[in-house]
Amino acid sequence: MEIRKLNAYVAQAPQKTQESKRVSGEDKPPQVQEASQEADKVKWSREYQEMAQVKKVMMERDDVRTEQVDRVRNMVNNGSYVVEPEKIAEKMLQELW
Protein backbone atom coordinates (compact mmCIF):
# COMPACT_ATOMS: atom_id res chain seq x y z
CA MET A 1 0.00 0.00 0.00
CA GLU A 2 1.38 3.36 -0.96
CA ILE A 3 0.49 6.48 0.99
CA ARG A 4 0.86 9.78 -0.80
CA LYS A 5 0.62 13.35 0.36
CA LEU A 6 -2.61 15.11 -0.45
CA ASN A 7 -0.60 17.57 -2.52
CA ALA A 8 -0.05 14.79 -5.06
CA TYR A 9 -3.77 14.83 -5.72
CA VAL A 10 -3.77 18.59 -6.13
CA ALA A 11 -1.52 18.11 -9.14
CA GLN A 12 -4.30 16.03 -10.70
CA ALA A 13 -6.78 18.91 -10.51
CA PRO A 14 -8.54 19.90 -13.71
CA GLN A 15 -6.31 21.83 -16.04
CA LYS A 16 -7.38 24.01 -18.92
CA THR A 17 -6.66 22.39 -22.25
CA GLN A 18 -4.73 24.31 -24.82
CA GLU A 19 -6.13 24.40 -28.31
CA SER A 20 -3.66 23.94 -31.10
CA LYS A 21 -3.84 26.59 -33.79
CA ARG A 22 -4.25 25.40 -37.33
CA VAL A 23 -2.14 26.91 -40.06
CA SER A 24 -5.06 26.87 -42.43
CA GLY A 25 -8.59 26.63 -41.07
CA GLU A 26 -10.02 26.29 -44.56
CA ASP A 27 -8.93 22.67 -45.02
CA LYS A 28 -11.97 21.33 -43.12
CA PRO A 29 -15.64 22.19 -43.46
CA PRO A 30 -17.13 24.23 -40.56
CA GLN A 31 -19.19 21.25 -39.35
CA VAL A 32 -16.05 19.12 -38.93
CA GLN A 33 -14.21 21.97 -37.18
CA GLU A 34 -17.09 22.41 -34.69
CA ALA A 35 -17.26 18.66 -34.01
CA SER A 36 -13.53 18.47 -33.33
CA GLN A 37 -13.76 21.39 -30.90
CA GLU A 38 -16.56 19.65 -28.98
CA ALA A 39 -14.48 16.48 -28.68
CA ASP A 40 -12.00 18.38 -26.49
CA LYS A 41 -14.50 18.81 -23.64
CA VAL A 42 -13.87 17.03 -20.35
CA LYS A 43 -16.65 15.92 -18.04
CA TRP A 44 -15.57 15.04 -14.51
CA SER A 45 -17.31 12.12 -12.87
CA ARG A 46 -19.44 12.60 -9.79
CA GLU A 47 -16.90 10.57 -7.78
CA TYR A 48 -14.05 12.85 -8.87
CA GLN A 49 -16.05 15.93 -7.93
CA GLU A 50 -16.81 14.45 -4.50
CA MET A 51 -13.13 13.60 -3.95
CA ALA A 52 -12.12 17.10 -4.97
CA GLN A 53 -14.57 18.51 -2.41
CA VAL A 54 -13.27 16.16 0.32
CA LYS A 55 -9.69 17.14 -0.50
CA LYS A 56 -10.60 20.82 -0.29
CA VAL A 57 -12.23 20.37 3.12
CA MET A 58 -9.31 18.29 4.41
CA MET A 59 -6.76 20.84 3.26
CA GLU A 60 -8.62 23.57 5.15
CA ARG A 61 -8.53 21.63 8.43
CA ASP A 62 -5.94 22.61 11.01
CA ASP A 63 -5.74 19.25 12.77
CA VAL A 64 -3.95 17.26 10.03
CA ARG A 65 -0.92 15.77 11.74
CA THR A 66 1.56 15.85 8.91
CA GLU A 67 4.39 14.58 11.13
CA GLN A 68 2.36 11.47 12.01
CA VAL A 69 1.38 10.91 8.38
CA ASP A 70 5.01 11.26 7.25
CA ARG A 71 6.17 8.85 9.98
CA VAL A 72 3.65 6.18 8.96
CA ARG A 73 4.39 6.73 5.25
CA ASN A 74 8.10 6.18 5.89
CA MET A 75 7.36 3.02 7.90
CA VAL A 76 5.23 1.63 5.05
CA ASN A 77 7.87 2.49 2.46
CA ASN A 78 10.74 0.86 4.35
CA GLY A 79 8.69 -2.20 5.37
CA SER A 80 8.75 -1.59 9.12
CA TYR A 81 5.00 -0.91 9.46
CA VAL A 82 3.39 -3.85 11.24
CA VAL A 83 -0.34 -4.49 11.13
CA GLU A 84 -1.68 -5.99 14.35
CA PRO A 85 -5.03 -7.60 13.49
CA GLU A 86 -5.88 -8.29 17.14
CA LYS A 87 -5.65 -4.61 18.04
CA ILE A 88 -7.70 -3.64 15.00
CA ALA A 89 -10.41 -6.17 15.88
CA GLU A 90 -10.41 -5.01 19.51
CA LYS A 91 -10.89 -1.36 18.50
CA MET A 92 -13.65 -2.32 16.07
CA LEU A 93 -15.49 -4.20 18.79
CA GLN A 94 -15.05 -1.31 21.24
CA GLU A 95 -16.65 1.06 18.76
CA LEU A 96 -19.63 -1.26 18.38
CA TRP A 97 -20.36 -1.30 22.14
C-alpha distances in whole Angstrom, upper triangle without the diagonal:
4,7,10,13,15,18,16,16,20,20,20,23,26,28,31,32,35,38,39,43,45,48,50,50,53,51,50,51,50,49,46,45,45,42,40,40,39,36,34,34,30,29,26,25,25,21,21,24,23,19,22,24,21,20,23,24,21,22,26,25,26,24,20,20,18,19,17,14,14,15,11,10,12,11,7,9,12,10,13,11,12,12,16,16,20,19,17,20,23,22,21,25,26,25,27,30
4,6,10,12,14,12,13,17,17,17,20,23,25,29,30,32,35,37,41,43,46,48,47,51,49,48,49,48,47,45,44,43,41,39,38,37,35,33,32,28,28,25,24,24,21,20,23,22,18,20,22,19,18,21,22,19,20,23,23,24,22,19,18,16,17,15,12,12,13,11,8,10,11,7,7,11,11,13,12,14,15,18,19,23,22,20,23,25,23,23,27,28,27,29,32
4,7,9,12,10,12,15,16,16,18,22,24,28,29,32,35,37,40,43,46,48,48,51,50,48,50,48,47,45,44,43,41,39,38,37,35,32,31,28,27,24,23,23,20,19,21,20,16,18,20,17,15,18,19,16,16,20,19,20,18,15,14,12,14,12,9,9,11,9,6,9,10,8,9,12,13,14,12,15,15,18,20,23,21,19,22,24,22,22,26,27,25,28,31
4,6,8,7,8,11,12,13,15,19,21,24,26,29,32,34,37,40,43,45,45,48,47,46,47,46,45,43,41,40,39,37,35,35,33,30,29,26,25,22,22,22,19,17,19,19,15,15,18,16,13,16,17,14,14,18,18,19,18,14,14,11,13,13,9,9,12,11,8,10,13,11,11,14,16,17,15,18,19,22,23,26,25,22,26,28,25,25,29,29,28,30,33
4,5,6,8,9,11,12,14,18,20,23,25,28,31,33,37,40,43,45,44,48,47,46,48,46,45,43,41,40,39,37,35,35,33,30,29,26,25,22,22,22,20,17,19,18,14,14,16,14,11,13,15,12,11,15,15,16,15,11,12,9,11,12,8,8,12,12,9,12,14,13,13,17,18,19,17,21,21,24,25,28,26,24,27,29,26,26,30,30,28,31,34
4,5,5,7,9,10,12,15,17,21,23,26,30,32,35,38,41,44,43,46,46,44,45,44,43,41,39,38,37,35,33,32,31,28,26,23,23,19,19,19,17,14,15,15,11,11,13,11,7,10,12,9,8,12,13,14,14,11,12,10,14,14,11,12,15,14,12,15,18,17,17,20,21,22,20,23,23,26,27,29,27,25,28,29,26,26,30,30,28,30,33
4,5,5,7,9,10,14,15,19,21,24,27,29,33,36,39,41,40,44,44,42,44,42,41,40,37,36,36,33,32,31,30,27,25,22,22,19,20,21,19,16,16,17,13,12,14,13,9,11,13,11,9,13,14,15,16,13,14,12,15,16,13,13,17,17,14,17,20,19,18,21,23,24,23,26,26,29,30,33,31,28,32,33,30,30,34,34,31,34,37
4,5,5,7,10,13,14,18,20,22,26,28,31,34,37,40,39,42,42,40,42,41,40,38,36,35,34,32,30,29,28,25,24,21,21,18,19,20,18,15,16,17,13,12,15,14,11,13,16,14,12,16,17,19,19,16,17,14,17,18,14,14,17,17,14,16,19,17,16,20,22,23,22,25,25,28,29,33,31,28,31,33,31,30,34,34,32,35,38
4,5,5,7,11,13,16,18,21,25,27,30,33,36,39,38,41,40,39,40,38,38,36,34,33,32,30,28,27,25,23,21,18,18,15,16,16,14,11,13,13,10,9,12,11,8,11,13,12,11,15,16,19,19,16,18,16,19,19,16,16,20,19,16,19,21,19,19,23,24,25,24,26,26,29,30,33,31,28,31,33,30,29,33,33,31,33,36
4,5,5,9,11,14,17,20,23,26,29,32,35,37,36,40,39,38,39,37,37,35,33,32,31,29,27,26,25,22,21,18,18,15,16,17,15,12,13,14,11,9,11,12,8,9,13,12,10,13,16,18,19,16,18,16,20,20,17,18,21,21,18,21,24,22,22,25,27,28,26,29,29,32,33,36,34,31,34,35,32,32,36,36,33,35,38
4,5,9,9,13,15,17,21,23,26,29,32,35,34,37,37,36,37,36,35,33,31,30,29,27,25,25,24,20,19,17,18,15,17,19,17,14,15,16,13,11,15,15,12,13,16,16,14,17,19,21,22,19,21,18,21,23,19,19,23,22,19,21,24,23,22,25,27,29,27,30,30,34,34,38,36,33,36,38,35,35,38,39,36,38,41
4,6,8,12,13,16,20,22,25,28,31,34,32,36,35,34,35,34,33,31,29,28,27,25,23,22,21,18,17,14,14,12,14,16,14,10,12,14,11,10,13,14,12,13,17,16,15,18,20,23,24,21,23,20,24,24,21,21,24,23,20,23,26,23,22,26,28,30,28,31,30,33,34,37,35,33,35,37,35,34,37,38,35,37,40
4,6,10,12,15,19,21,25,28,31,33,32,35,35,33,34,32,31,30,28,27,26,24,22,21,20,17,15,12,13,10,13,14,13,10,10,13,11,8,11,13,11,11,15,15,14,16,19,22,23,21,23,21,25,25,22,23,26,25,23,26,28,26,26,29,31,32,31,33,33,36,36,39,37,34,37,39,36,35,38,39,36,38,41
4,7,9,13,15,19,22,25,28,30,28,32,31,30,31,29,28,26,24,23,22,20,18,17,16,13,12,9,10,9,12,14,14,10,10,14,12,10,13,15,14,14,17,18,17,19,22,25,27,24,27,25,29,29,26,26,30,29,26,29,32,30,29,33,34,36,34,36,36,39,39,42,40,37,39,42,39,37,41,41,38,40,43
4,6,9,13,15,19,22,25,27,26,29,29,28,29,27,27,25,23,22,21,19,17,17,16,12,12,10,12,12,15,17,18,14,14,17,16,13,16,19,17,16,20,21,19,21,25,27,29,27,29,27,30,31,28,28,32,31,28,31,33,31,30,34,36,38,36,39,38,41,42,45,43,40,43,45,42,41,44,45,42,44,47
4,6,9,13,16,19,22,24,22,26,26,25,26,24,24,22,20,19,19,17,14,14,14,11,10,10,12,13,17,19,20,16,16,20,19,16,19,22,20,19,23,24,22,24,27,30,32,30,32,30,34,35,32,32,35,35,32,34,37,35,34,37,39,41,40,42,42,45,45,48,47,44,46,48,45,44,48,48,45,47,50
4,6,9,13,16,19,21,19,23,23,22,23,21,21,19,17,16,16,14,11,12,12,8,9,9,13,14,18,20,21,18,18,22,21,19,22,24,23,22,26,27,26,27,31,33,35,33,35,33,36,37,34,34,37,37,34,36,38,36,35,38,40,42,41,44,43,47,47,50,49,45,48,50,47,46,50,50,47,49,52
4,6,9,13,16,18,17,21,21,20,22,20,21,19,16,16,17,14,11,13,13,10,11,13,16,18,21,24,25,22,22,26,25,22,25,28,26,25,29,30,28,30,34,36,38,36,38,35,38,40,36,36,40,39,36,38,41,39,37,41,42,45,44,46,46,50,50,53,52,49,51,53,51,50,53,54,51,52,56
4,6,9,13,14,13,17,17,16,18,16,17,15,12,13,14,11,9,11,12,9,11,13,17,19,23,26,27,24,24,28,28,25,28,31,29,29,32,33,32,34,37,39,41,39,41,39,42,43,40,40,43,43,39,41,44,42,40,44,45,48,47,50,49,53,53,56,55,52,54,56,54,52,56,57,54,55,58
4,6,10,12,11,15,15,15,17,16,18,15,12,14,15,12,10,14,13,11,14,16,20,22,26,29,30,27,27,31,31,28,31,34,32,32,35,36,35,37,40,42,44,42,44,41,44,45,42,41,45,44,41,43,46,43,41,45,47,49,48,51,51,54,55,58,57,54,56,59,56,55,58,59,56,58,61
4,6,9,9,12,13,13,16,15,17,15,12,14,16,13,12,15,16,14,17,19,23,25,29,32,33,30,31,34,34,31,34,37,35,35,38,39,38,39,43,45,47,45,47,44,47,49,45,45,48,48,45,46,49,47,45,48,50,53,52,55,55,58,58,62,61,58,60,62,60,58,62,63,60,61,65
4,5,6,9,9,10,13,13,16,13,11,13,15,12,12,16,16,15,18,21,25,28,31,34,35,33,33,37,36,34,37,40,38,38,42,43,41,43,46,48,51,48,50,48,50,52,48,48,51,51,47,49,52,50,47,51,52,55,54,57,57,61,61,64,63,60,62,65,62,61,64,65,62,64,67
4,7,9,9,12,15,15,18,16,13,17,18,16,16,20,20,19,22,25,29,31,34,38,39,36,37,40,40,38,41,43,41,41,45,46,44,46,49,51,54,51,53,50,53,54,51,50,54,54,50,51,54,52,50,53,55,58,57,60,60,64,64,67,66,63,66,68,66,64,68,69,66,67,71
4,5,6,9,12,13,16,14,12,15,17,15,15,19,20,19,23,26,29,32,35,38,40,37,38,42,41,39,42,45,43,43,47,48,46,48,51,54,56,53,55,53,56,57,54,53,57,56,53,54,57,55,53,56,58,60,60,62,62,66,66,69,68,65,67,70,67,66,69,70,67,69,72
4,6,7,9,9,12,11,8,11,14,12,13,16,17,17,20,23,27,30,33,36,38,35,36,39,40,38,40,43,42,41,45,46,45,46,50,52,54,52,54,52,55,56,53,53,56,55,52,54,57,54,52,56,57,60,59,62,61,65,65,68,67,64,66,68,66,64,68,69,66,67,70
4,6,7,8,12,11,10,13,15,14,15,18,19,20,23,26,29,33,35,39,41,38,39,42,43,41,43,46,45,45,48,50,48,50,53,56,58,56,58,56,59,60,56,56,59,59,55,57,60,57,56,59,60,63,62,65,64,68,67,71,70,67,69,71,69,67,71,72,68,69,73
4,7,9,12,10,9,13,14,13,15,18,18,19,22,26,29,32,35,38,40,38,38,42,42,41,43,46,45,45,48,50,48,50,53,56,58,56,58,55,58,59,56,55,59,58,54,56,59,56,54,57,59,62,61,63,63,66,66,70,69,66,67,70,68,66,70,71,68,69,72
4,6,8,6,6,10,11,10,12,15,15,17,20,23,26,30,32,35,37,35,36,40,40,38,41,44,43,43,46,48,47,48,52,54,56,54,56,54,57,58,54,54,57,56,53,55,58,55,53,56,58,61,60,62,61,64,64,67,67,63,65,68,66,64,67,68,65,66,70
4,6,5,6,9,10,11,13,15,16,18,20,24,26,30,32,35,38,36,36,40,41,39,41,44,44,43,47,48,48,49,52,55,57,55,57,55,59,59,56,56,59,58,55,57,59,57,55,59,60,63,61,63,63,66,65,69,68,64,66,69,66,64,68,69,66,66,70
4,5,5,6,9,10,11,12,14,16,18,22,24,28,30,33,36,34,34,37,38,37,39,42,41,41,44,46,45,46,50,53,55,53,55,54,57,58,54,54,58,57,54,56,58,56,54,58,59,62,60,62,61,65,64,67,66,63,64,67,65,63,66,67,64,64,68
4,5,5,6,9,10,11,13,15,17,20,22,26,28,31,33,32,32,36,37,35,37,40,40,40,43,45,44,46,49,52,54,52,55,53,56,57,53,53,57,56,52,55,57,54,53,57,58,60,59,61,60,63,62,65,64,61,62,65,63,60,64,65,62,62,66
4,5,5,6,9,10,11,13,15,19,21,25,27,30,32,31,31,35,36,34,37,39,39,39,42,44,43,45,48,51,53,50,53,51,54,55,51,51,55,53,50,53,55,52,51,54,55,58,56,59,58,61,60,63,63,59,61,63,61,59,62,64,60,61,65
4,6,5,6,9,10,11,14,18,20,24,26,29,32,30,30,34,34,33,35,38,37,37,40,42,41,43,46,49,51,49,51,49,52,53,49,50,53,52,49,51,53,51,49,53,54,57,55,58,57,60,59,63,62,58,60,63,60,59,62,63,60,60,64
4,5,5,6,9,10,12,16,18,22,24,27,29,28,28,31,32,31,33,36,35,35,38,40,39,41,44,47,49,47,50,48,51,52,48,49,52,51,48,50,53,50,49,53,54,56,55,57,56,59,58,61,60,57,58,61,59,57,60,61,58,58,62
4,5,5,6,9,11,14,16,20,22,25,27,26,26,30,31,30,32,35,34,34,38,39,39,40,43,47,48,46,49,47,50,51,47,47,51,49,46,49,51,48,47,51,52,54,53,55,53,56,56,59,58,55,56,59,57,54,58,59,56,56,60
4,5,5,7,10,13,16,19,22,25,27,25,26,29,30,28,31,34,33,33,37,38,37,39,42,45,47,44,47,45,48,49,45,45,49,47,44,46,49,46,45,48,49,52,51,53,52,55,54,58,57,53,55,58,56,54,57,58,55,56,59
4,5,6,8,11,14,18,21,24,26,24,24,27,28,26,29,32,31,31,34,36,35,36,40,43,44,42,45,43,46,47,43,44,47,46,43,45,48,45,44,48,49,51,50,52,51,54,54,57,56,53,54,57,54,53,56,57,54,55,58
4,5,6,9,12,15,18,21,23,21,21,25,26,25,27,30,29,29,32,34,34,35,38,41,43,41,44,42,46,46,42,43,46,45,42,45,47,44,43,47,48,50,49,51,50,52,52,55,54,51,52,55,52,50,53,54,51,52,55
4,6,8,11,14,17,20,22,20,21,24,25,24,26,29,29,29,32,34,33,35,38,41,42,40,43,41,44,44,41,41,44,43,40,43,45,42,41,44,45,48,46,48,47,50,49,53,52,49,50,53,51,49,52,53,50,51,54
4,7,10,13,16,19,21,19,19,23,23,22,24,27,26,26,30,31,30,32,35,38,40,37,40,38,41,42,38,38,42,41,38,40,42,40,39,42,43,46,44,46,46,49,48,52,51,47,49,52,49,47,51,52,49,50,53
4,7,10,13,16,18,16,16,20,20,19,21,24,24,24,27,29,28,30,33,36,37,35,38,36,40,40,37,37,41,39,37,39,42,39,38,42,43,45,43,45,44,47,47,50,49,45,47,49,47,45,48,49,46,47,50
4,6,10,13,14,12,13,16,17,15,18,21,20,21,24,25,25,27,30,33,34,32,35,33,36,37,33,34,37,36,33,36,38,35,35,38,39,42,40,42,40,43,43,46,45,41,43,46,43,41,45,45,42,43,47
4,6,9,12,10,10,14,15,14,16,19,19,19,22,24,24,26,28,32,33,31,34,33,36,36,32,34,37,35,33,36,38,35,35,38,39,41,39,41,39,42,41,44,43,39,41,43,41,39,42,43,40,40,44
4,7,8,6,7,10,11,10,13,15,15,16,19,20,21,23,25,28,29,27,30,29,32,32,29,30,33,32,29,32,34,32,32,35,36,38,35,37,36,38,38,40,39,36,37,40,37,35,38,39,36,37,40
4,5,5,6,9,10,11,13,14,15,17,19,20,21,23,25,28,29,27,30,29,32,32,28,30,33,31,29,32,34,31,31,35,35,37,34,36,34,36,35,38,37,33,35,37,35,33,36,37,34,34,38
4,5,5,6,9,10,11,12,14,15,17,18,20,21,23,27,27,26,29,28,32,31,28,30,33,30,29,32,34,31,32,35,35,37,34,35,33,35,34,37,36,32,33,35,33,30,33,34,31,31,35
4,5,5,6,9,10,10,12,14,15,16,18,20,21,25,25,23,26,25,29,28,24,27,29,27,25,29,30,27,28,32,31,33,30,31,29,32,30,33,32,28,30,32,29,27,30,31,28,29,32
4,5,5,6,9,10,10,12,14,15,16,18,20,24,24,22,25,24,27,27,23,25,28,26,24,27,29,26,27,31,31,32,30,31,30,32,32,35,33,30,31,34,31,29,33,33,30,31,35
4,5,5,6,9,10,11,13,14,15,17,19,22,23,22,25,24,28,27,24,26,29,28,26,29,31,29,29,33,33,35,32,34,32,34,34,36,35,31,33,35,32,30,33,34,31,32,35
4,5,5,6,9,10,11,12,14,16,17,21,21,20,23,23,26,25,23,25,28,26,25,28,29,27,28,32,32,33,30,31,30,32,31,33,32,28,30,32,29,27,30,30,27,28,31
4,5,5,6,8,10,10,12,14,15,19,19,17,20,20,23,22,19,21,24,22,21,25,26,24,25,28,29,30,27,28,27,29,29,31,30,26,28,30,27,26,29,29,26,28,31
4,5,5,6,9,10,11,13,15,18,19,17,20,20,23,23,20,22,25,24,22,25,27,25,26,30,30,31,29,31,29,32,32,34,32,29,31,33,30,29,32,32,29,31,34
4,5,5,6,9,10,11,13,16,18,16,20,20,24,23,21,23,26,25,24,27,29,27,28,32,32,33,30,32,30,32,32,34,32,29,31,32,29,28,31,31,28,29,32
4,5,5,6,9,10,11,14,15,14,17,17,21,20,18,20,23,21,21,24,26,24,25,29,29,30,27,28,27,29,28,31,28,25,27,29,25,24,28,27,24,26,29
4,5,5,6,9,10,13,14,12,15,15,18,18,15,18,21,20,18,22,24,22,23,27,27,28,25,27,26,29,29,31,29,26,29,30,27,26,29,29,26,28,31
4,5,5,6,9,12,14,13,16,16,20,20,18,20,23,22,21,25,27,25,26,30,31,31,28,31,30,32,32,34,32,29,31,33,29,28,32,31,28,30,33
4,5,5,7,10,12,11,15,16,19,19,17,20,23,22,22,25,27,26,27,30,31,31,28,30,29,31,31,33,30,27,30,30,27,26,29,28,25,27,30
4,5,5,9,9,8,11,12,16,16,14,16,19,18,18,21,23,22,23,27,27,27,24,26,25,27,28,30,27,24,27,28,24,24,27,26,24,26,29
4,6,8,10,8,11,11,15,16,14,16,19,19,18,21,23,23,23,27,28,28,25,28,27,29,30,32,29,27,30,31,27,27,31,30,27,30,32
4,7,9,9,13,13,17,18,16,18,21,22,21,24,26,26,27,30,31,31,28,31,30,32,32,34,31,29,32,32,28,29,32,30,28,30,32
4,6,7,10,12,15,15,15,17,20,20,20,23,24,25,26,29,30,29,26,28,28,29,30,31,28,26,29,29,25,26,29,27,24,27,29
4,6,9,10,13,14,14,16,18,19,20,22,24,25,26,28,29,28,26,28,28,29,30,32,28,27,30,29,26,27,30,28,25,28,30
4,6,9,11,11,12,14,16,17,18,20,21,22,24,26,27,26,23,25,24,26,27,28,24,23,26,26,22,23,26,24,22,25,27
4,6,9,9,8,11,13,13,14,17,18,19,20,23,24,23,20,22,22,24,25,27,23,22,25,25,22,23,26,24,22,26,28
4,5,5,6,9,10,11,12,14,16,17,18,20,21,20,18,20,20,22,24,25,22,21,24,24,21,23,26,24,23,26,28
4,5,5,6,8,10,10,12,14,15,16,18,20,19,17,20,21,23,25,27,24,22,26,26,23,25,28,27,25,29,31
4,5,5,6,9,10,11,12,14,15,17,18,17,16,18,20,22,24,26,23,22,26,26,23,25,28,27,26,30,31
4,5,5,6,9,10,11,12,14,16,16,15,13,15,16,18,21,22,19,18,22,22,20,22,25,23,23,26,28
4,5,5,6,9,10,11,12,14,15,15,12,15,16,18,20,22,20,18,22,23,20,21,25,24,23,26,28
4,6,5,6,9,10,10,12,14,14,12,16,17,20,22,24,22,21,25,26,23,25,28,27,27,30,32
4,5,5,6,9,10,11,12,11,10,13,15,17,20,22,20,19,23,24,22,24,27,26,26,29,31
4,5,5,6,9,10,10,9,7,10,12,14,17,19,17,16,20,21,19,21,24,24,23,26,28
4,5,5,6,9,10,10,9,12,14,17,19,22,20,19,22,24,22,23,26,26,26,29,31
4,5,5,6,8,8,9,12,15,18,20,23,21,21,24,26,24,25,29,29,28,31,34
4,5,5,6,5,5,9,11,14,17,20,18,18,22,23,22,23,26,26,26,29,31
4,6,5,6,5,8,10,14,16,19,18,17,21,22,21,22,26,26,26,28,31
4,6,8,8,12,14,17,20,23,22,21,24,26,25,26,29,30,29,32,35
4,6,8,11,14,17,20,23,22,22,25,27,26,27,30,31,31,34,36
4,6,8,11,14,17,20,19,19,22,24,24,25,28,29,29,31,34
4,6,10,12,16,18,17,18,21,22,22,23,26,27,27,30,32
4,7,10,13,15,14,14,18,19,18,20,23,23,24,26,28
4,6,9,12,11,12,15,16,16,18,20,21,22,24,26
4,6,9,9,8,11,13,13,14,17,18,19,21,23
4,6,6,6,9,10,11,13,15,16,17,19,21
4,5,5,6,8,10,10,12,14,15,17,19
4,5,5,6,9,10,11,12,14,15,17
4,5,5,6,9,10,10,12,14,16
4,5,5,6,9,10,11,13,15
4,5,5,6,9,10,11,13
4,5,5,6,9,10,11
4,5,5,6,9,10
4,5,5,7,9
4,5,5,7
4,5,5
4,6
4
